[in-house]
């Protein structure tokens, strides 16, 4: 296995000392990842050398910036095994998912995307708000019914009644690939096949999967996919919406303005071909270039190797937590279909207090409801403390976290 500690030097922020002389231990990559110099330099160099509005000029800078932007699109397409014109740049995965719901809601009667009373949208109890609220609101606007797959006691989808949930009434299935709270990796390929059998559109929230293991949209059999750049070592302010080309061609645009038109009169307009049909205005050019650099960095290491490394860290943390009395793991305690996200609670200590004490030791974790209130209610917890890994984490990080959790218990005098 590769020595992942060699990559730490590429991440300048990880050389910081925090809260005194503590080494920064960053365990919050599920919220946002840190950025290597290669990404920082790529974005900076775009501004330094070729900055110009893409697709809007005949001069050299316009040509160079357009080439850089479209090369980034091609790199993203190769990364997920799609056609280049199926990749749409947005500002975030949240925007991508909202854009789909908005476009579907504006579809005309008779369209594949048209919804009406009697139709159903299926989500799950483990969804991030970004993949729940857009569909919740779409159901309210159209009269469709929102249904959901429940989460079982092990933190996995309860699929015992899935054939009663995915029916001829189902028009949209929108699920997360990996839970941002539980770490559970869902059986997307099987669920997409069931959806296809009834003619439903399958939307995948891949924010927690694309940055950590190899994704092939063709193999998964899905229709749409959303993910964000900032969780995969890339810049903030850039997301991706992928859709099957034949579906994107049928979808109405969700933004209007420059660059997305074919022709315009004072009373009518026609749209450009995909993907430009969905990219109104001057896009996030430098961020797309930075995202492309992040993909190059990930590819150089290898997504399979990254996943194996993170699973090793997850096993180390799960094993350690199981040996600390008074700590409860929220989610699967085994490694089957599981990613590098571990949520837990400490008896007698609020998650926010756990996070604050860990911070005094230089450990950055996420605390609270993780933008998943319905799941928290189902689990009957006010929140959790969450550690989430990326390639720059080490065994030493896990060991320091485990030792510091014991210090949390001592500080609040809840030792057993």
Residue pairs with C-beta under 8 A, 6 or more apart in sequence:
1 305
1 308
1 309
1 312
2 301
2 302
2 305
2 309
4 309
4 391
4 392
4 393
4 394
5 394
7 36
7 301
7 391
7 392
8 14
8 392
8 394
10 36
10 37
10 38
10 297
11 34
11 35
11 36
11 37
11 392
12 37
12 40
13 24
13 26
13 34
13 35
14 24
14 26
14 34
14 392
15 24
16 24
17 23
17 24
17 362
18 24
18 362
19 359
19 360
19 361
19 362
22 360
22 361
22 362
23 362
24 362
24 364
25 361
25 362
25 363
25 364
25 397
25 400
25 401
26 34
26 364
26 392
26 393
27 363
27 364
27 365
27 387
27 388
27 389
27 393
27 397
27 401
28 364
28 365
28 366
28 386
28 387
28 388
29 211
29 231
29 388
29 389
29 390
29 393
30 180
30 208
30 231
30 341
30 366
30 370
30 386
30 388
31 231
31 366
31 388
32 230
32 231
32 236
33 211
33 230
33 231
33 232
33 233
33 234
33 390
34 233
34 390
34 392
35 233
35 234
35 235
35 290
35 294
36 233
36 294
36 297
38 293
38 294
38 296
38 297
39 233
39 234
39 235
39 290
39 293
39 294
39 297
40 290
41 293
42 289
42 290
42 292
42 293
43 235
43 286
43 287
43 289
43 290
43 293
46 65
46 68
46 285
46 286
46 289
46 290
47 286
49 64
50 61
50 64
50 65
50 68
51 61
51 65
51 285
51 286
52 59
52 61
52 62
52 64
52 65
53 62
53 65
53 282
53 285
54 62
54 65
54 66
54 69
54 70
54 282
54 283
54 285
55 62
55 66
55 259
55 276
56 62
56 258
56 259
56 282
57 63
65 285
68 285
68 289
69 283
69 285
69 288
69 289
70 84
71 292
72 288
72 289
72 291
72 292
73 84
73 87
73 89
73 275
73 288
74 84
75 292
75 295
75 296
76 87
76 240
76 291
76 292
76 295
77 83
77 84
77 86
77 87
79 210
79 215
79 295
79 298
79 299
80 87
80 210
80 215
80 216
80 217
80 225
80 242
81 215
81 216
81 217
81 218
81 219
82 217
82 218
82 242
83 245
85 245
85 273
85 274
85 275
86 242
86 243
86 244
86 245
86 248
86 274
86 275
87 240
87 241
87 242
87 275
88 96
88 240
88 241
88 242
88 243
88 248
88 274
88 275
88 278
88 279
89 238
89 239
89 240
89 275
89 279
89 283
89 284
89 288
90 96
90 99
90 238
90 239
90 240
90 241
91 237
91 238
91 239
91 284
92 228
92 237
92 238
92 239
93 130
93 205
93 206
93 207
93 226
93 227
93 228
93 239
93 240
94 130
94 228
94 239
95 239
96 226
96 227
96 239
96 240
96 241
97 130
97 131
97 134
97 174
97 203
97 205
97 226
98 130
98 134
99 241
99 254
99 255
99 278
100 134
100 203
100 224
100 226
100 241
100 243
100 254
101 134
101 135
101 137
101 138
102 134
102 254
103 113
103 251
103 252
103 253
103 254
104 113
104 114
104 115
104 138
104 172
104 251
105 115
105 138
105 141
105 142
106 252
106 254
107 113
107 114
107 115
107 251
107 252
108 114
108 252
109 116
111 250
112 201
112 247
112 250
113 201
113 250
113 251
115 121
115 138
115 139
115 142
115 143
115 144
115 171
115 172
116 142
116 143
116 144
117 142
117 143
117 144
118 143
118 144
118 145
118 169
119 142
119 144
119 145
119 169
119 170
119 171
120 144
120 145
120 146
120 147
120 167
120 169
120 170
120 171
121 135
121 138
121 139
121 144
121 145
121 146
121 147
121 170
121 171
121 172
121 173
121 174
122 147
122 148
122 149
122 165
122 166
122 170
122 172
122 173
122 174
122 175
122 200
123 131
123 132
123 135
123 146
123 147
123 148
123 149
123 173
123 174
123 175
124 148
124 149
124 150
124 151
124 157
124 175
124 176
124 186
125 148
125 149
125 150
125 151
125 374
125 375
125 378
126 151
126 155
126 157
126 176
126 179
126 181
126 182
126 184
126 372
126 375
127 174
127 175
127 176
127 205
127 372
127 374
127 375
128 176
128 180
128 205
128 207
128 370
128 371
128 372
129 371
129 372
129 373
130 205
130 207
130 371
131 174
131 175
131 176
131 203
131 205
131 226
132 374
135 146
135 172
135 174
136 146
138 144
139 145
139 146
144 171
145 169
147 165
147 170
149 157
149 158
149 159
149 162
149 165
149 175
150 157
150 158
150 378
151 157
151 158
151 182
151 375
151 378
151 379
152 158
154 332
155 179
155 182
155 183
155 184
155 330
155 331
155 332
156 182
156 184
156 186
156 332
156 337
157 184
157 186
157 187
159 187
162 191
162 194
163 194
166 173
166 191
166 194
166 195
166 197
166 198
166 200
167 198
168 198
168 199
170 195
170 198
170 200
171 200
171 201
172 200
172 201
172 203
173 191
173 192
173 195
173 200
173 201
173 202
173 203
174 202
174 203
174 204
174 205
175 186
175 188
175 191
175 202
175 203
175 204
175 205
176 186
176 204
176 205
176 207
176 208
177 185
177 186
177 188
177 204
177 205
177 206
177 208
177 209
177 210
177 215
178 184
178 185
178 186
178 208
178 209
178 212
178 339
178 341
179 186
179 208
179 331
179 341
179 375
180 207
180 208
180 341
180 370
180 371
180 372
180 388
181 330
181 331
181 341
181 343
181 370
181 372
181 375
181 384
181 386
182 330
182 331
182 332
182 341
182 343
182 375
183 314
183 331
183 332
183 338
183 339
183 340
183 341
183 342
183 343
184 331
184 332
184 337
184 338
184 339
185 209
185 337
185 338
185 339
186 337
187 337
188 204
188 220
188 222
189 219
189 220
189 221
191 202
192 202
192 204
192 220
192 221
192 222
193 221
195 201
195 202
196 202
196 221
201 223
201 224
201 247
202 221
202 222
202 223
202 224
203 222
203 223
203 224
203 225
203 226
204 220
204 222
204 224
204 225
204 226
205 226
205 227
206 215
206 225
206 226
206 227
207 226
207 227
207 228
207 231
208 231
208 339
208 341
209 215
209 227
209 339
210 227
210 231
210 232
211 227
211 231
211 232
211 233
211 298
211 390
212 303
212 306
212 307
212 310
212 339
212 340
212 390
213 303
213 304
213 306
213 307
213 339
214 303
214 304
214 307
215 225
217 225
217 242
223 243
223 244
223 247
224 241
224 242
224 243
224 244
224 247
225 240
225 241
225 242
225 243
226 239
226 240
226 241
226 242
227 239
227 240
228 238
228 239
228 240
229 235
229 236
229 237
229 238
229 239
229 240
229 287
229 290
229 291
229 294
230 236
230 237
230 238
232 291
232 294
232 295
232 298
233 294
233 297
233 298
233 390
234 287
234 290
234 291
234 293
234 294
234 295
235 286
235 287
235 290
235 291
235 294
236 287
237 284
237 287
238 284
238 287
238 288
238 290
238 291
240 291
241 278
243 251
245 274
248 274
248 275
248 277
248 278
249 274
251 278
253 260
253 271
253 277
253 278
253 280
254 278
255 278
255 279
255 280
255 281
256 269
256 280
257 280
257 281
258 280
258 281
258 282
259 272
259 276
259 279
259 280
259 281
259 282
259 283
260 271
260 272
260 276
260 277
260 278
260 279
260 280
261 269
261 270
261 271
261 272
262 269
262 270
262 271
262 272
262 273
263 269
263 270
264 270
271 277
298 306
298 391
301 391
306 390
306 391
309 391
310 339
310 340
310 389
310 390
310 391
310 393
311 335
311 338
311 339
311 340
312 395
313 340
313 389
313 393
313 394
313 395
313 397
313 398
314 335
314 338
314 339
314 340
314 341
314 342
314 389
315 335
316 395
316 398
316 399
317 342
317 387
317 398
317 401
317 402
318 329
318 333
318 334
318 335
318 342
320 398
320 399
320 402
321 327
321 329
321 342
321 344
321 402
321 405
322 329
322 333
324 402
324 405
324 406
324 409
325 416
326 346
326 347
326 348
326 409
326 414
326 415
326 416
327 344
327 345
327 346
327 347
327 405
328 344
328 345
328 347
329 342
329 343
329 344
330 343
330 344
330 345
330 379
330 381
330 384
331 338
331 341
331 342
331 343
332 338
340 388
340 389
340 390
341 386
341 387
341 388
341 389
342 386
342 387
342 388
343 370
343 384
343 385
343 386
343 387
344 384
344 385
344 386
344 387
345 351
345 381
345 384
345 385
346 354
346 385
346 405
346 408
346 409
346 414
347 414
348 412
348 414
349 408
349 409
349 412
349 414
350 382
350 383
351 367
351 368
351 382
351 383
351 384
351 385
352 367
352 368
352 383
353 408
353 412
354 365
354 367
354 385
354 405
354 408
355 365
355 366
355 367
355 385
357 404
357 407
357 408
357 411
357 412
358 364
358 365
358 385
358 401
358 404
358 405
358 408
361 400
361 404
361 407
363 400
363 401
363 404
365 385
365 386
365 387
365 401
366 385
366 386
366 388
367 383
367 384
367 385
367 386
368 383
368 384
369 376
369 382
369 383
370 376
370 383
370 384
370 386
376 382
376 383
376 384
387 401
406 415
409 415
409 416
